[in-house]
Amino acid sequence: MELKQSSLTLTHEQRCHVCHELRHRIKSMVGISTDVTIVNCGSIPRSEGKACRVFDLRKVAANG
């Protein structure tokens, strides 16, 4: 999701409404409940917002 700079001036009530709406849409489209929080621009470290590769290092079972 991407928010434009103009949407950073939301009131607390507007932020709560946006969070509620996003939770509802995700639940109806994907079927899972989520926790949505809107934070200030720049408050999430860049590395946490980017995708990273995950390697499965578990040993494969011989009969599995």
PDB file of N, H, CA, C and O in Angstrom:
ATOM      1  N   MET A   1       0.833  -1.158   0.000  1.00  0.00           N
ATOM      2  CA  MET A   1       0.000   0.000   0.000  1.00  0.00           C
ATOM      3  C   MET A   1       0.883   1.229   0.000  1.00  0.00           C
ATOM      4  O   MET A   1       1.968   1.226   0.582  1.00  0.00           O
ATOM      5  N   GLU A   2       0.425   2.262  -0.643  1.00  0.00           N
ATOM      6  H   GLU A   2      -0.456   2.265  -1.116  1.00  0.00           H
ATOM      7  CA  GLU A   2       1.174   3.507  -0.685  1.00  0.00           C
ATOM      8  C   GLU A   2       0.251   4.650  -0.321  1.00  0.00           C
ATOM      9  O   GLU A   2      -0.858   4.753  -0.847  1.00  0.00           O
ATOM     10  N   LEU A   3       0.703   5.504   0.575  1.00  0.00           N
ATOM     11  H   LEU A   3       1.603   5.419   1.002  1.00  0.00           H
ATOM     12  CA  LEU A   3      -0.051   6.693   0.939  1.00  0.00           C
ATOM     13  C   LEU A   3       0.654   7.912   0.382  1.00  0.00           C
ATOM     14  O   LEU A   3       1.882   7.993   0.407  1.00  0.00           O
ATOM     15  N   LYS A   4      -0.108   8.843  -0.113  1.00  0.00           N
ATOM     16  H   LYS A   4      -1.106   8.777  -0.133  1.00  0.00           H
ATOM     17  CA  LYS A   4       0.469  10.080  -0.614  1.00  0.00           C
ATOM     18  C   LYS A   4       0.741  11.018   0.553  1.00  0.00           C
ATOM     19  O   LYS A   4       0.148  10.874   1.622  1.00  0.00           O
ATOM     20  N   GLN A   5       1.629  11.969   0.349  1.00  0.00           N
ATOM     21  H   GLN A   5       2.110  12.086  -0.520  1.00  0.00           H
ATOM     22  CA  GLN A   5       2.018  12.913   1.396  1.00  0.00           C
ATOM     23  C   GLN A   5       0.810  13.645   1.970  1.00  0.00           C
ATOM     24  O   GLN A   5       0.785  13.936   3.166  1.00  0.00           O
ATOM     25  N   SER A   6      -0.186  13.947   1.150  1.00  0.00           N
ATOM     26  H   SER A   6      -0.165  13.710   0.179  1.00  0.00           H
ATOM     27  CA  SER A   6      -1.361  14.684   1.615  1.00  0.00           C
ATOM     28  C   SER A   6      -2.183  13.891   2.628  1.00  0.00           C
ATOM     29  O   SER A   6      -2.921  14.483   3.415  1.00  0.00           O
ATOM     30  N   SER A   7      -2.070  12.581   2.622  1.00  0.00           N
ATOM     31  H   SER A   7      -1.470  12.100   1.983  1.00  0.00           H
ATOM     32  CA  SER A   7      -2.849  11.766   3.553  1.00  0.00           C
ATOM     33  C   SER A   7      -2.188  11.658   4.923  1.00  0.00           C
ATOM     34  O   SER A   7      -2.737  11.020   5.822  1.00  0.00           O
ATOM     35  N   LEU A   8      -1.029  12.265   5.096  1.00  0.00           N
ATOM     36  H   LEU A   8      -0.583  12.784   4.366  1.00  0.00           H
ATOM     37  CA  LEU A   8      -0.340  12.209   6.378  1.00  0.00           C
ATOM     38  C   LEU A   8      -0.937  13.175   7.389  1.00  0.00           C
ATOM     39  O   LEU A   8      -0.544  13.169   8.556  1.00  0.00           O
ATOM     40  N   THR A   9      -1.875  14.000   6.962  1.00  0.00           N
ATOM     41  H   THR A   9      -2.195  14.005   6.015  1.00  0.00           H
ATOM     42  CA  THR A   9      -2.489  14.971   7.864  1.00  0.00           C
ATOM     43  C   THR A   9      -3.827  14.472   8.394  1.00  0.00           C
ATOM     44  O   THR A   9      -4.705  15.278   8.700  1.00  0.00           O
ATOM     45  N   LEU A  10      -3.995  13.180   8.505  1.00  0.00           N
ATOM     46  H   LEU A  10      -3.282  12.525   8.257  1.00  0.00           H
ATOM     47  CA  LEU A  10      -5.242  12.612   8.999  1.00  0.00           C
ATOM     48  C   LEU A  10      -5.382  12.848  10.500  1.00  0.00           C
ATOM     49  O   LEU A  10      -4.399  12.823  11.240  1.00  0.00           O
ATOM     50  N   THR A  11      -6.605  13.074  10.930  1.00  0.00           N
ATOM     51  H   THR A  11      -7.404  13.095  10.329  1.00  0.00           H
ATOM     52  CA  THR A  11      -6.873  13.178  12.360  1.00  0.00           C
ATOM     53  C   THR A  11      -6.854  11.780  12.964  1.00  0.00           C
ATOM     54  O   THR A  11      -6.846  10.785  12.240  1.00  0.00           O
ATOM     55  N   HIS A  12      -6.848  11.707  14.284  1.00  0.00           N
ATOM     56  H   HIS A  12      -6.855  12.515  14.873  1.00  0.00           H
ATOM     57  CA  HIS A  12      -6.862  10.405  14.959  1.00  0.00           C
ATOM     58  C   HIS A  12      -8.110   9.612  14.557  1.00  0.00           C
ATOM     59  O   HIS A  12      -8.034   8.408  14.313  1.00  0.00           O
ATOM     60  N   GLU A  13      -9.239  10.285  14.493  1.00  0.00           N
ATOM     61  H   GLU A  13      -9.300  11.263  14.691  1.00  0.00           H
ATOM     62  CA  GLU A  13     -10.491   9.616  14.113  1.00  0.00           C
ATOM     63  C   GLU A  13     -10.420   9.081  12.680  1.00  0.00           C
ATOM     64  O   GLU A  13     -10.892   7.977  12.407  1.00  0.00           O
ATOM     65  N   GLN A  14      -9.835   9.857  11.770  1.00  0.00           N
ATOM     66  H   GLN A  14      -9.452  10.753  11.992  1.00  0.00           H
ATOM     67  CA  GLN A  14      -9.701   9.410  10.381  1.00  0.00           C
ATOM     68  C   GLN A  14      -8.755   8.221  10.284  1.00  0.00           C
ATOM     69  O   GLN A  14      -9.009   7.289   9.521  1.00  0.00           O
ATOM     70  N   ARG A  15      -7.668   8.244  11.048  1.00  0.00           N
ATOM     71  H   ARG A  15      -7.461   9.001  11.667  1.00  0.00           H
ATOM     72  CA  ARG A  15      -6.732   7.112  11.043  1.00  0.00           C
ATOM     73  C   ARG A  15      -7.417   5.846  11.539  1.00  0.00           C
ATOM     74  O   ARG A  15      -7.222   4.771  10.972  1.00  0.00           O
ATOM     75  N   CYS A  16      -8.216   5.967  12.592  1.00  0.00           N
ATOM     76  H   CYS A  16      -8.375   6.840  13.053  1.00  0.00           H
ATOM     77  CA  CYS A  16      -8.948   4.811  13.125  1.00  0.00           C
ATOM     78  C   CYS A  16      -9.910   4.259  12.085  1.00  0.00           C
ATOM     79  O   CYS A  16     -10.045   3.044  11.940  1.00  0.00           O
ATOM     80  N   HIS A  17     -10.580   5.151  11.359  1.00  0.00           N
ATOM     81  H   HIS A  17     -10.470   6.138  11.476  1.00  0.00           H
ATOM     82  CA  HIS A  17     -11.521   4.724  10.323  1.00  0.00           C
ATOM     83  C   HIS A  17     -10.786   3.989   9.196  1.00  0.00           C
ATOM     84  O   HIS A  17     -11.254   2.955   8.721  1.00  0.00           O
ATOM     85  N   VAL A  18      -9.640   4.523   8.772  1.00  0.00           N
ATOM     86  H   VAL A  18      -9.260   5.363   9.158  1.00  0.00           H
ATOM     87  CA  VAL A  18      -8.854   3.885   7.711  1.00  0.00           C
ATOM     88  C   VAL A  18      -8.383   2.506   8.164  1.00  0.00           C
ATOM     89  O   VAL A  18      -8.457   1.549   7.392  1.00  0.00           O
ATOM     90  N   CYS A  19      -7.901   2.387   9.396  1.00  0.00           N
ATOM     91  H   CYS A  19      -7.840   3.164  10.022  1.00  0.00           H
ATOM     92  CA  CYS A  19      -7.455   1.092   9.927  1.00  0.00           C
ATOM     93  C   CYS A  19      -8.600   0.091   9.944  1.00  0.00           C
ATOM     94  O   CYS A  19      -8.435  -1.057   9.532  1.00  0.00           O
ATOM     95  N   HIS A  20      -9.757   0.526  10.420  1.00  0.00           N
ATOM     96  H   HIS A  20      -9.891   1.459  10.755  1.00  0.00           H
ATOM     97  CA  HIS A  20     -10.925  -0.354  10.479  1.00  0.00           C
ATOM     98  C   HIS A  20     -11.325  -0.808   9.073  1.00  0.00           C
ATOM     99  O   HIS A  20     -11.618  -1.985   8.862  1.00  0.00           O
ATOM    100  N   GLU A  21     -11.337   0.108   8.126  1.00  0.00           N
ATOM    101  H   GLU A  21     -11.098   1.064   8.298  1.00  0.00           H
ATOM    102  CA  GLU A  21     -11.719  -0.219   6.753  1.00  0.00           C
ATOM    103  C   GLU A  21     -10.728  -1.204   6.131  1.00  0.00           C
ATOM    104  O   GLU A  21     -11.138  -2.149   5.456  1.00  0.00           O
ATOM    105  N   LEU A  22      -9.429  -0.992   6.353  1.00  0.00           N
ATOM    106  H   LEU A  22      -9.096  -0.225   6.901  1.00  0.00           H
ATOM    107  CA  LEU A  22      -8.418  -1.914   5.821  1.00  0.00           C
ATOM    108  C   LEU A  22      -8.559  -3.305   6.424  1.00  0.00           C
ATOM    109  O   LEU A  22      -8.489  -4.301   5.704  1.00  0.00           O
ATOM    110  N   ARG A  23      -8.759  -3.383   7.749  1.00  0.00           N
ATOM    111  H   ARG A  23      -8.817  -2.573   8.334  1.00  0.00           H
ATOM    112  CA  ARG A  23      -8.952  -4.683   8.393  1.00  0.00           C
ATOM    113  C   ARG A  23     -10.147  -5.411   7.792  1.00  0.00           C
ATOM    114  O   ARG A  23     -10.078  -6.610   7.521  1.00  0.00           O
ATOM    115  N   HIS A  24     -11.236  -4.687   7.586  1.00  0.00           N
ATOM    116  H   HIS A  24     -11.291  -3.713   7.806  1.00  0.00           H
ATOM    117  CA  HIS A  24     -12.444  -5.290   7.024  1.00  0.00           C
ATOM    118  C   HIS A  24     -12.199  -5.796   5.601  1.00  0.00           C
ATOM    119  O   HIS A  24     -12.591  -6.913   5.263  1.00  0.00           O
ATOM    120  N   ARG A  25     -11.556  -4.983   4.775  1.00  0.00           N
ATOM    121  H   ARG A  25     -11.238  -4.076   5.049  1.00  0.00           H
ATOM    122  CA  ARG A  25     -11.311  -5.387   3.376  1.00  0.00           C
ATOM    123  C   ARG A  25     -10.361  -6.571   3.283  1.00  0.00           C
ATOM    124  O   ARG A  25     -10.579  -7.478   2.480  1.00  0.00           O
ATOM    125  N   ILE A  26      -9.317  -6.571   4.091  1.00  0.00           N
ATOM    126  H   ILE A  26      -9.140  -5.834   4.744  1.00  0.00           H
ATOM    127  CA  ILE A  26      -8.383  -7.702   4.080  1.00  0.00           C
ATOM    128  C   ILE A  26      -9.094  -8.968   4.521  1.00  0.00           C
ATOM    129  O   ILE A  26      -8.910 -10.026   3.921  1.00  0.00           O
ATOM    130  N   LYS A  27      -9.910  -8.868   5.572  1.00  0.00           N
ATOM    131  H   LYS A  27     -10.060  -8.008   6.060  1.00  0.00           H
ATOM    132  CA  LYS A  27     -10.657 -10.027   6.075  1.00  0.00           C
ATOM    133  C   LYS A  27     -11.603 -10.567   5.014  1.00  0.00           C
ATOM    134  O   LYS A  27     -11.699 -11.781   4.838  1.00  0.00           O
ATOM    135  N   SER A  28     -12.307  -9.683   4.296  1.00  0.00           N
ATOM    136  H   SER A  28     -12.229  -8.696   4.438  1.00  0.00           H
ATOM    137  CA  SER A  28     -13.275 -10.143   3.301  1.00  0.00           C
ATOM    138  C   SER A  28     -12.601 -10.689   2.044  1.00  0.00           C
ATOM    139  O   SER A  28     -13.151 -11.579   1.394  1.00  0.00           O
ATOM    140  N   MET A  29     -11.420 -10.176   1.685  1.00  0.00           N
ATOM    141  H   MET A  29     -10.973  -9.454   2.213  1.00  0.00           H
ATOM    142  CA  MET A  29     -10.752 -10.619   0.460  1.00  0.00           C
ATOM    143  C   MET A  29      -9.849 -11.827   0.687  1.00  0.00           C
ATOM    144  O   MET A  29      -9.807 -12.732  -0.147  1.00  0.00           O
ATOM    145  N   VAL A  30      -9.131 -11.852   1.798  1.00  0.00           N
ATOM    146  H   VAL A  30      -9.165 -11.117   2.476  1.00  0.00           H
ATOM    147  CA  VAL A  30      -8.133 -12.891   2.047  1.00  0.00           C
ATOM    148  C   VAL A  30      -8.639 -13.931   3.034  1.00  0.00           C
ATOM    149  O   VAL A  30      -8.228 -15.091   2.992  1.00  0.00           O
ATOM    150  N   GLY A  31      -9.533 -13.512   3.922  1.00  0.00           N
ATOM    151  H   GLY A  31      -9.867 -12.570   3.957  1.00  0.00           H
ATOM    152  CA  GLY A  31     -10.093 -14.445   4.882  1.00  0.00           C
ATOM    153  C   GLY A  31      -9.327 -14.555   6.183  1.00  0.00           C
ATOM    154  O   GLY A  31      -9.553 -15.480   6.963  1.00  0.00           O
ATOM    155  N   ILE A  32      -8.415 -13.612   6.426  1.00  0.00           N
ATOM    156  H   ILE A  32      -8.231 -12.861   5.793  1.00  0.00           H
ATOM    157  CA  ILE A  32      -7.680 -13.632   7.686  1.00  0.00           C
ATOM    158  C   ILE A  32      -7.849 -12.292   8.396  1.00  0.00           C
ATOM    159  O   ILE A  32      -8.020 -11.251   7.761  1.00  0.00           O
ATOM    160  N   SER A  33      -7.798 -12.340   9.714  1.00  0.00           N
ATOM    161  H   SER A  33      -7.660 -13.186  10.230  1.00  0.00           H
ATOM    162  CA  SER A  33      -7.859 -11.115  10.500  1.00  0.00           C
ATOM    163  C   SER A  33      -6.454 -10.539  10.618  1.00  0.00           C
ATOM    164  O   SER A  33      -5.481 -11.277  10.767  1.00  0.00           O
ATOM    165  N   THR A  34      -6.358  -9.217  10.551  1.00  0.00           N
ATOM    166  H   THR A  34      -7.149  -8.618  10.430  1.00  0.00           H
ATOM    167  CA  THR A  34      -5.062  -8.552  10.634  1.00  0.00           C
ATOM    168  C   THR A  34      -5.115  -7.427  11.652  1.00  0.00           C
ATOM    169  O   THR A  34      -6.191  -6.988  12.058  1.00  0.00           O
ATOM    170  N   ASP A  35      -3.956  -6.973  12.053  1.00  0.00           N
ATOM    171  H   ASP A  35      -3.082  -7.330  11.723  1.00  0.00           H
ATOM    172  CA  ASP A  35      -3.839  -5.803  12.912  1.00  0.00           C
ATOM    173  C   ASP A  35      -3.200  -4.710  12.066  1.00  0.00           C
ATOM    174  O   ASP A  35      -2.053  -4.848  11.641  1.00  0.00           O
ATOM    175  N   VAL A  36      -3.925  -3.634  11.819  1.00  0.00           N
ATOM    176  H   VAL A  36      -4.857  -3.523  12.164  1.00  0.00           H
ATOM    177  CA  VAL A  36      -3.453  -2.549  10.964  1.00  0.00           C
ATOM    178  C   VAL A  36      -3.176  -1.337  11.837  1.00  0.00           C
ATOM    179  O   VAL A  36      -4.018  -0.928  12.636  1.00  0.00           O
ATOM    180  N   THR A  37      -1.988  -0.766  11.679  1.00  0.00           N
ATOM    181  H   THR A  37      -1.303  -1.098  11.030  1.00  0.00           H
ATOM    182  CA  THR A  37      -1.616   0.441  12.407  1.00  0.00           C
ATOM    183  C   THR A  37      -1.001   1.427  11.430  1.00  0.00           C
ATOM    184  O   THR A  37      -0.107   1.071  10.662  1.00  0.00           O
ATOM    185  N   ILE A  38      -1.474   2.654  11.456  1.00  0.00           N
ATOM    186  H   ILE A  38      -2.201   2.942  12.080  1.00  0.00           H
ATOM    187  CA  ILE A  38      -0.897   3.703  10.624  1.00  0.00           C
ATOM    188  C   ILE A  38       0.120   4.438  11.482  1.00  0.00           C
ATOM    189  O   ILE A  38      -0.200   4.914  12.571  1.00  0.00           O
ATOM    190  N   VAL A  39       1.345   4.527  10.983  1.00  0.00           N
ATOM    191  H   VAL A  39       1.605   4.141  10.098  1.00  0.00           H
ATOM    192  CA  VAL A  39       2.413   5.199  11.716  1.00  0.00           C
ATOM    193  C   VAL A  39       2.905   6.388  10.904  1.00  0.00           C
ATOM    194  O   VAL A  39       2.618   6.498   9.712  1.00  0.00           O
ATOM    195  N   ASN A  40       3.641   7.269  11.550  1.00  0.00           N
ATOM    196  H   ASN A  40       3.875   7.179  12.519  1.00  0.00           H
ATOM    197  CA  ASN A  40       4.168   8.451  10.883  1.00  0.00           C
ATOM    198  C   ASN A  40       5.221   8.070   9.856  1.00  0.00           C
ATOM    199  O   ASN A  40       5.913   7.062   9.996  1.00  0.00           O
ATOM    200  N   CYS A  41       5.326   8.878   8.841  1.00  0.00           N
ATOM    201  H   CYS A  41       4.764   9.697   8.727  1.00  0.00           H
ATOM    202  CA  CYS A  41       6.292   8.667   7.769  1.00  0.00           C
ATOM    203  C   CYS A  41       7.704   8.648   8.352  1.00  0.00           C
ATOM    204  O   CYS A  41       8.075   9.528   9.128  1.00  0.00           O
ATOM    205  N   GLY A  42       8.483   7.643   7.974  1.00  0.00           N
ATOM    206  H   GLY A  42       8.181   6.927   7.344  1.00  0.00           H
ATOM    207  CA  GLY A  42       9.862   7.533   8.421  1.00  0.00           C
ATOM    208  C   GLY A  42      10.049   6.845   9.759  1.00  0.00           C
ATOM    209  O   GLY A  42      11.181   6.696  10.218  1.00  0.00           O
ATOM    210  N   SER A  43       8.955   6.419  10.402  1.00  0.00           N
ATOM    211  H   SER A  43       8.035   6.541  10.030  1.00  0.00           H
ATOM    212  CA  SER A  43       9.090   5.801  11.722  1.00  0.00           C
ATOM    213  C   SER A  43       9.419   4.311  11.653  1.00  0.00           C
ATOM    214  O   SER A  43       9.832   3.731  12.657  1.00  0.00           O
ATOM    215  N   ILE A  44       9.248   3.686  10.504  1.00  0.00           N
ATOM    216  H   ILE A  44       8.912   4.158   9.688  1.00  0.00           H
ATOM    217  CA  ILE A  44       9.613   2.276  10.336  1.00  0.00           C
ATOM    218  C   ILE A  44      10.970   2.225   9.645  1.00  0.00           C
ATOM    219  O   ILE A  44      11.130   2.794   8.565  1.00  0.00           O
ATOM    220  N   PRO A  45      11.950   1.554  10.249  1.00  0.00           N
ATOM    221  CA  PRO A  45      13.251   1.437   9.585  1.00  0.00           C
ATOM    222  C   PRO A  45      13.095   0.823   8.198  1.00  0.00           C
ATOM    223  O   PRO A  45      12.292  -0.089   8.003  1.00  0.00           O
ATOM    224  N   ARG A  46      13.847   1.316   7.259  1.00  0.00           N
ATOM    225  H   ARG A  46      14.500   2.058   7.418  1.00  0.00           H
ATOM    226  CA  ARG A  46      13.727   0.902   5.865  1.00  0.00           C
ATOM    227  C   ARG A  46      13.845  -0.608   5.697  1.00  0.00           C
ATOM    228  O   ARG A  46      13.119  -1.190   4.892  1.00  0.00           O
ATOM    229  N   SER A  47      14.732  -1.249   6.430  1.00  0.00           N
ATOM    230  H   SER A  47      15.322  -0.777   7.084  1.00  0.00           H
ATOM    231  CA  SER A  47      14.926  -2.692   6.262  1.00  0.00           C
ATOM    232  C   SER A  47      13.707  -3.491   6.702  1.00  0.00           C
ATOM    233  O   SER A  47      13.493  -4.594   6.200  1.00  0.00           O
ATOM    234  N   GLU A  48      12.898  -2.966   7.628  1.00  0.00           N
ATOM    235  H   GLU A  48      13.072  -2.070   8.036  1.00  0.00           H
ATOM    236  CA  GLU A  48      11.723  -3.694   8.088  1.00  0.00           C
ATOM    237  C   GLU A  48      10.575  -3.608   7.094  1.00  0.00           C
ATOM    238  O   GLU A  48       9.683  -4.455   7.107  1.00  0.00           O
ATOM    239  N   GLY A  49      10.585  -2.615   6.248  1.00  0.00           N
ATOM    240  H   GLY A  49      11.311  -1.927   6.237  1.00  0.00           H
ATOM    241  CA  GLY A  49       9.503  -2.453   5.292  1.00  0.00           C
ATOM    242  C   GLY A  49       9.763  -3.142   3.968  1.00  0.00           C
ATOM    243  O   GLY A  49       8.889  -3.167   3.102  1.00  0.00           O
ATOM    244  N   LYS A  50      10.941  -3.698   3.798  1.00  0.00           N
ATOM    245  H   LYS A  50      11.651  -3.677   4.502  1.00  0.00           H
ATOM    246  CA  LYS A  50      11.298  -4.335   2.537  1.00  0.00           C
ATOM    247  C   LYS A  50      11.197  -5.851   2.665  1.00  0.00           C
ATOM    248  O   LYS A  50      11.384  -6.415   3.743  1.00  0.00           O
ATOM    249  N   ALA A  51      10.904  -6.481   1.566  1.00  0.00           N
ATOM    250  H   ALA A  51      10.752  -6.022   0.690  1.00  0.00           H
ATOM    251  CA  ALA A  51      10.852  -7.943   1.536  1.00  0.00           C
ATOM    252  C   ALA A  51      12.270  -8.502   1.647  1.00  0.00           C
ATOM    253  O   ALA A  51      13.230  -7.869   1.208  1.00  0.00           O
ATOM    254  N   CYS A  52      12.391  -9.666   2.226  1.00  0.00           N
ATOM    255  H   CYS A  52      11.611 -10.180   2.583  1.00  0.00           H
ATOM    256  CA  CYS A  52      13.689 -10.320   2.292  1.00  0.00           C
ATOM    257  C   CYS A  52      13.505 -11.791   1.947  1.00  0.00           C
ATOM    258  O   CYS A  52      12.418 -12.350   2.099  1.00  0.00           O
ATOM    259  N   ARG A  53      14.565 -12.397   1.487  1.00  0.00           N
ATOM    260  H   ARG A  53      15.448 -11.943   1.363  1.00  0.00           H
ATOM    261  CA  ARG A  53      14.501 -13.810   1.123  1.00  0.00           C
ATOM    262  C   ARG A  53      14.525 -14.667   2.371  1.00  0.00           C
ATOM    263  O   ARG A  53      15.194 -14.351   3.354  1.00  0.00           O
ATOM    264  N   VAL A  54      13.787 -15.751   2.310  1.00  0.00           N
ATOM    265  H   VAL A  54      13.243 -16.008   1.511  1.00  0.00           H
ATOM    266  CA  VAL A  54      13.743 -16.694   3.420  1.00  0.00           C
ATOM    267  C   VAL A  54      14.247 -18.029   2.905  1.00  0.00           C
ATOM    268  O   VAL A  54      13.779 -18.521   1.878  1.00  0.00           O
ATOM    269  N   PHE A  55      15.188 -18.609   3.608  1.00  0.00           N
ATOM    270  H   PHE A  55      15.568 -18.210   4.442  1.00  0.00           H
ATOM    271  CA  PHE A  55      15.737 -19.902   3.217  1.00  0.00           C
ATOM    272  C   PHE A  55      15.253 -20.957   4.196  1.00  0.00           C
ATOM    273  O   PHE A  55      15.312 -20.757   5.409  1.00  0.00           O
ATOM    274  N   ASP A  56      14.777 -22.075   3.678  1.00  0.00           N
ATOM    275  H   ASP A  56      14.728 -22.238   2.692  1.00  0.00           H
ATOM    276  CA  ASP A  56      14.330 -23.181   4.514  1.00  0.00           C
ATOM    277  C   ASP A  56      15.537 -24.067   4.782  1.00  0.00           C
ATOM    278  O   ASP A  56      15.973 -24.817   3.909  1.00  0.00           O
ATOM    279  N   LEU A  57      16.068 -23.979   5.980  1.00  0.00           N
ATOM    280  H   LEU A  57      15.714 -23.369   6.690  1.00  0.00           H
ATOM    281  CA  LEU A  57      17.275 -24.724   6.332  1.00  0.00           C
ATOM    282  C   LEU A  57      16.978 -26.011   7.080  1.00  0.00           C
ATOM    283  O   LEU A  57      17.884 -26.650   7.616  1.00  0.00           O
ATOM    284  N   ARG A  58      15.692 -26.393   7.116  1.00  0.00           N
ATOM    285  H   ARG A  58      14.957 -25.874   6.682  1.00  0.00           H
ATOM    286  CA  ARG A  58      15.342 -27.652   7.775  1.00  0.00           C
ATOM    287  C   ARG A  58      15.868 -28.819   6.954  1.00  0.00           C
ATOM    288  O   ARG A  58      15.936 -28.744   5.727  1.00  0.00           O
ATOM    289  N   LYS A  59      16.237 -29.889   7.630  1.00  0.00           N
ATOM    290  H   LYS A  59      16.182 -29.949   8.627  1.00  0.00           H
ATOM    291  CA  LYS A  59      16.709 -31.082   6.935  1.00  0.00           C
ATOM    292  C   LYS A  59      15.516 -31.827   6.367  1.00  0.00           C
ATOM    293  O   LYS A  59      14.487 -31.955   7.029  1.00  0.00           O
ATOM    294  N   VAL A  60      15.649 -32.311   5.157  1.00  0.00           N
ATOM    295  H   VAL A  60      16.485 -32.207   4.619  1.00  0.00           H
ATOM    296  CA  VAL A  60      14.580 -33.050   4.492  1.00  0.00           C
ATOM    297  C   VAL A  60      14.568 -34.473   5.025  1.00  0.00           C
ATOM    298  O   VAL A  60      15.610 -35.124   5.092  1.00  0.00           O
ATOM    299  N   ALA A  61      13.391 -34.957   5.404  1.00  0.00           N
ATOM    300  H   ALA A  61      12.544 -34.428   5.349  1.00  0.00           H
ATOM    301  CA  ALA A  61      13.258 -36.324   5.914  1.00  0.00           C
ATOM    302  C   ALA A  61      13.490 -37.316   4.781  1.00  0.00           C
ATOM    303  O   ALA A  61      13.055 -37.080   3.654  1.00  0.00           O
ATOM    304  N   ALA A  62      14.170 -38.419   5.069  1.00  0.00           N
ATOM    305  H   ALA A  62      14.524 -38.610   5.985  1.00  0.00           H
ATOM    306  CA  ALA A  62      14.490 -39.421   4.058  1.00  0.00           C
ATOM    307  C   ALA A  62      13.239 -40.086   3.508  1.00  0.00           C
ATOM    308  O   ALA A  62      13.193 -40.412   2.321  1.00  0.00           O
ATOM    309  N   ASN A  63      12.227 -40.296   4.337  1.00  0.00           N
ATOM    310  H   ASN A  63      12.265 -40.032   5.300  1.00  0.00           H
ATOM    311  CA  ASN A  63      11.002 -40.960   3.895  1.00  0.00           C
ATOM    312  C   ASN A  63       9.860 -39.970   3.682  1.00  0.00           C
ATOM    313  O   ASN A  63       8.734 -40.392   3.422  1.00  0.00           O
ATOM    314  N   GLY A  64      10.113 -38.688   3.782  1.00  0.00           N
ATOM    315  H   GLY A  64      11.029 -38.345   3.994  1.00  0.00           H
ATOM    316  CA  GLY A  64       9.066 -37.715   3.825  1.00  0.00           C
ATOM    317  C   GLY A  64       8.633 -37.152   2.574  1.00  0.00           C
ATOM    318  O   GLY A  64       7.734 -36.311   2.554  1.00  0.00           O
TER     319      GLY A  64
END
